[in-house]
Each structure stands twice: as C-alpha cells, then as structure tokens.
Amino acid sequence: MSSGPAPVDTAAEERRRKRAAWPIRQFRLGGEPSEDLSATTTAEGRLAMMWPLAVDAFCVRGVSSAASPRAAWPVKVRRLGDPEAD
C-alpha cells in the first residue's frame, strides 16, 4: 500500500524559494568589509535605517514613542563643543 508523496507545505516551500535568492558573500576571517556605511549611503538614508531600530527600542521598553514624553527618552544630548562627560 503506497500513500504517495508527502504533501508539500506551500508556506515552507515559498520561504525556501525566497531564501534561495538571498545574496551570499564569503570573506576570510578578519577580511570582512567595514560596517561604515557613509561611503555608500546618504545621511538621510542612514536616519531612515535607524528609525525602525528606535521604534523597536520603545517596544522593548513596553511603551510607544507617542506615549512617552521626549524628556523621558533614554538619550543624552551632547552639543558640539561641549566637553565630554563620563
């Protein structure tokens, strides 16, 4: 008695197909490219990349950025020319 091939999980197959198109790069240990994006992105682009990280940080705190007053944000403002504080 043959039951035939197992049913294909279409969601898993779709994820596998998408992963097959991911760009893969290989580097020797210590030969990885720099993480400095300033040569390949604009300041506006880097800020756009940062925003989802900021939203995630607020979510981890358990509050929304809209519900938290700016004075309570976990940041420290340093003005240009101010001596560095430890």
N, CA and C of each residue as an Amber inpcrd file, in Angstrom:
protein
   258
   0.8310000  -1.1600000   0.0000000   0.0000000   0.0000000   0.0000000
   0.8860000   1.2370000   0.0000000   0.8080000   2.0470000  -1.0260000
   1.6310000   3.2420000  -1.1700000   0.7830000   4.4800000  -0.9140000
   1.2680000   5.3130000  -0.0440000   0.4990000   6.5180000   0.2720000
   0.8640000   7.6780000  -0.6460000   1.8780000   7.5350000  -1.4790000
   2.2790000   8.5970000  -2.3950000   3.1800000   9.6180000  -1.7140000
   3.5600000  10.6520000  -2.4480000   4.4630000  11.6440000  -1.8730000
   3.7870000  12.4390000  -0.7580000   4.5960000  12.8930000   0.1610000
   4.0790000  13.6940000   1.2650000   3.5770000  15.0270000   0.7270000
   2.5270000  15.5880000   1.3370000   2.0280000  16.8780000   0.8830000
   3.0790000  17.9660000   1.0910000   3.1410000  18.9040000   0.1610000
   4.1280000  19.9810000   0.2230000   3.5660000  21.1240000   1.0560000
   4.3170000  21.5760000   2.0230000   3.9390000  22.7440000   2.8180000
   4.2390000  23.9690000   1.9640000   3.2100000  24.5660000   1.4140000
   3.4270000  25.6660000   0.4640000   4.0930000  26.8690000   1.1170000
   3.7860000  27.1520000   2.3860000   4.4210000  28.2840000   3.0590000
   5.9160000  28.0240000   3.2380000   6.2660000  26.8100000   3.6520000
   7.6770000  26.4660000   3.8340000   8.4020000  26.4840000   2.4920000
   7.7500000  25.9880000   1.4680000   8.3550000  25.9870000   0.1330000
   8.5710000  27.4160000  -0.3700000   7.6300000  28.2820000  -0.1000000
   7.7620000  29.6920000  -0.5070000   8.9350000  30.3600000   0.2160000
   9.0720000  30.0890000   1.5190000  10.2110000  30.6470000   2.2690000
  11.5260000  30.1130000   1.7190000  11.5800000  28.8100000   1.3930000
  12.8000000  28.2220000   0.8380000  13.1450000  28.8750000  -0.4900000
  12.1470000  29.0950000  -1.3180000  12.3740000  29.7110000  -2.6260000
  12.9170000  31.1390000  -2.4690000  12.3660000  31.8880000  -1.5130000
  12.8410000  33.2600000  -1.2940000  14.2680000  33.2670000  -0.7500000
  14.5840000  32.3510000   0.1650000  15.9490000  32.2730000   0.7200000
  16.9680000  31.9470000  -0.3560000  16.5680000  31.1810000  -1.3450000
  17.4920000  30.8050000  -2.4190000  17.9730000  32.0210000  -3.2020000
  17.2300000  33.1120000  -3.1430000  17.6030000  34.3310000  -3.8670000
  18.4020000  35.3120000  -2.9990000  18.6360000  34.9970000  -1.7230000
  19.3880000  35.9030000  -0.8560000  20.8180000  36.0300000  -1.3630000
  21.3780000  37.2370000  -1.3390000  22.7770000  37.3760000  -1.7520000
  23.7080000  36.8080000  -0.6800000  24.6360000  36.0100000  -1.0850000
  25.5910000  35.3960000  -0.1590000  26.9840000  35.8910000  -0.5170000
  27.7010000  36.3470000   0.5010000  29.0860000  36.7750000   0.2960000
  29.9560000  36.0280000   1.2950000  31.1440000  35.6740000   0.8850000
  32.0420000  34.9260000   1.7500000  33.3240000  35.7220000   1.9070000
  33.8050000  35.8390000   3.1590000  35.0340000  36.5690000   3.4560000
  35.8860000  35.7320000   4.3850000  37.1930000  35.8980000   4.2740000
  38.1010000  35.2760000   5.2350000  37.9340000  35.9890000   6.5700000
  38.1310000  35.2600000   7.6730000  38.0300000  35.8400000   8.9950000
  38.9930000  37.0170000   9.1070000  38.4880000  38.1530000   9.4800000
  39.2870000  39.3740000   9.5700000  39.2870000  40.1740000   8.2830000
  38.7800000  39.6230000   7.2010000  38.7500000  40.3160000   5.9210000
  37.3780000  40.8570000   5.5630000  36.4770000  40.9220000   6.5550000
  35.1360000  41.4190000   6.3070000  35.1830000  42.9040000   5.9610000
  34.2410000  43.3840000   5.1450000  34.2180000  44.8110000   4.8320000
  33.8290000  45.6280000   6.0620000  34.1760000  46.8880000   6.0380000
  33.8550000  47.7950000   7.1350000  32.3440000  47.9580000   7.2600000
  31.8830000  48.2090000   8.4760000  30.4660000  48.4590000   8.6900000
  30.1250000  49.9380000   8.4930000  31.1040000  50.7540000   8.1320000
  30.8810000  52.1760000   7.8980000  30.1050000  52.3400000   6.5930000
  28.8760000  52.8220000   6.6880000  28.0140000  52.9700000   5.5170000
  28.1010000  54.3550000   4.8910000  28.9290000  55.2430000   5.4340000
  28.9390000  56.6300000   4.9640000  29.3720000  56.7690000   3.5110000
  30.1400000  55.8320000   2.9880000  30.5790000  55.9310000   1.5940000
  29.5040000  55.4480000   0.6230000  28.5480000  54.6760000   1.1100000
  27.5580000  54.0880000   0.2060000  26.1330000  54.5400000   0.4730000
  25.9230000  55.3600000   1.5030000  24.5780000  55.8290000   1.8250000
  24.6140000  57.3170000   2.1350000  23.4520000  57.9460000   2.0830000
  23.3280000  59.3510000   2.4600000  22.9870000  59.4340000   3.9460000
  23.1360000  60.6180000   4.5240000  22.7400000  60.8160000   5.9210000
  21.2550000  60.5230000   6.0860000  20.4520000  60.9520000   5.1160000
  19.0160000  60.6970000   5.1800000  18.7290000  59.1910000   5.1460000
  19.4680000  58.4620000   4.3300000  19.2890000  57.0170000   4.2490000
  19.6490000  56.3270000   5.5510000  20.7240000  56.7890000   6.1970000
  21.1270000  56.1880000   7.4710000  20.1000000  56.4900000   8.5560000
  19.5310000  57.6990000   8.5460000  18.4770000  58.0210000   9.5090000
  17.2430000  57.1480000   9.2620000  16.9310000  56.9110000   7.9910000
  15.7870000  56.0550000   7.6640000  16.0200000  54.6290000   8.1610000
  17.2630000  54.1600000   8.1260000  17.5790000  52.8200000   8.6360000
  17.4700000  52.7800000  10.1520000  17.7600000  53.9090000  10.8080000
  17.7740000  53.9620000  12.2610000  16.3680000  53.9700000  12.8440000
  15.3930000  54.5560000  12.1340000  14.0670000  54.7320000  12.7110000
  13.4160000  53.4220000  13.1580000  13.4210000  52.3590000  12.3560000
  12.8250000  51.1060000  12.8500000  13.5180000  50.5850000  14.1160000
  14.8130000  50.8360000  14.2520000  15.5180000  50.4180000  15.4650000
  15.0250000  51.2010000  16.6720000  14.7790000  52.4990000  16.4810000
  14.2690000  53.3240000  17.5760000  12.8740000  52.8650000  17.9910000
  12.0290000  52.5680000  17.0130000  10.6760000  52.0840000  17.3120000
  10.7610000  50.7740000  18.0810000  11.6430000  49.8710000  17.6670000
  11.8220000  48.5990000  18.3710000  12.2850000  48.8280000  19.8060000
  13.1750000  49.8090000  20.0140000  13.6660000  50.0930000  21.3640000
  12.5230000  50.5400000  22.2630000  11.6180000  51.3570000  21.7430000
  10.4660000  51.7610000  22.5460000   9.5720000  50.5580000  22.8450000
   9.3960000  49.6830000  21.8690000   8.5650000  48.4890000  22.0880000
   9.1580000  47.6010000  23.1750000  10.4780000  47.4790000  23.2010000
  11.1420000  46.6720000  24.2260000  10.8940000  47.2630000  25.6050000
  10.8520000  48.6000000  25.6740000  10.5710000  49.2620000  26.9490000
   9.1290000  49.0580000  27.3770000   8.2680000  48.6900000  26.4280000
   6.8720000  48.4620000  26.7670000   6.0070000  49.6990000  26.6370000
   6.5210000  50.7450000  25.9920000   5.7470000  51.9680000  25.7740000
   5.8860000  52.3890000  24.3230000   4.9460000  53.1790000  23.8490000
   5.0810000  53.7050000  22.4950000   5.8050000  55.0390000  22.5590000
   6.4820000  55.4210000  21.4900000   7.1910000  56.6960000  21.4640000
   6.2120000  57.8470000  21.5820000   4.9810000  57.6690000  21.0990000
   3.9790000  58.7280000  21.1840000   3.5020000  58.9280000  22.6210000
   3.4960000  57.8670000  23.4140000   3.0060000  57.9590000  24.7880000
   4.0880000  58.3840000  25.7670000   5.3240000  58.4050000  25.3360000
   6.4360000  58.7260000  26.2200000   6.9410000  60.1400000  25.9250000
   6.9240000  61.0440000  26.9190000   7.4200000  62.3970000  26.6580000
   8.9050000  62.3790000  26.3220000   9.3100000  63.2780000  25.4560000
  10.6960000  63.2850000  24.9920000  11.6840000  63.3910000  26.1460000
  11.3350000  64.1340000  27.1810000  12.2370000  64.2850000  28.3280000
  12.5070000  62.9490000  29.0230000  11.6220000  61.9700000  28.8400000
  11.7960000  60.6660000  29.4760000  12.5040000  59.6630000  28.5780000
  12.8380000  60.0660000  27.3610000  13.5160000  59.1460000  26.4410000
  14.8920000  58.7870000  26.9850000  15.3580000  57.5640000  26.7410000
  16.6660000  57.1340000  27.2630000  17.8140000  57.6030000  26.3690000
  17.9940000  58.9280000  26.3040000  19.0600000  59.5090000  25.4900000
  19.7840000  60.5750000  26.2850000  20.9480000  60.9320000  25.8190000
  21.7030000  62.0150000  26.4290000  22.1070000  62.9590000  25.3010000
  21.7620000  64.2330000  25.4280000  22.0900000  65.2210000  24.4030000
  23.4780000  65.7720000  24.6800000  24.3080000  65.7490000  23.6600000
  25.6420000  66.3480000  23.7470000  25.7720000  67.3500000  22.6160000
  26.0070000  68.5710000  22.9640000  26.1430000  69.6330000  21.9740000
  27.5830000  69.6670000  21.4700000  27.7490000  70.0700000  20.2100000
  29.0970000  70.2040000  19.6520000  29.8750000  71.2120000  20.4790000
  31.0800000  70.8860000  20.7960000  31.9430000  71.7710000  21.5510000
  31.8560000  71.5850000  23.0520000  30.8420000  70.8870000  23.5450000
  30.7560000  70.6240000  24.9830000  31.8120000  69.6030000  25.3710000
  32.4120000  69.7550000  26.5240000  33.3840000  68.7460000  26.9610000
  32.6730000  67.4150000  27.1660000  33.3570000  66.3490000  26.8430000
  32.7520000  65.0200000  27.0080000  32.6380000  64.6790000  28.4780000
  31.4850000  64.1700000  28.8490000  31.2630000  63.7390000  30.2270000
  31.2670000  62.2160000  30.2680000  31.7640000  61.6780000  31.3470000
  31.7610000  60.2180000  31.5010000  30.4710000  59.7450000  32.0650000
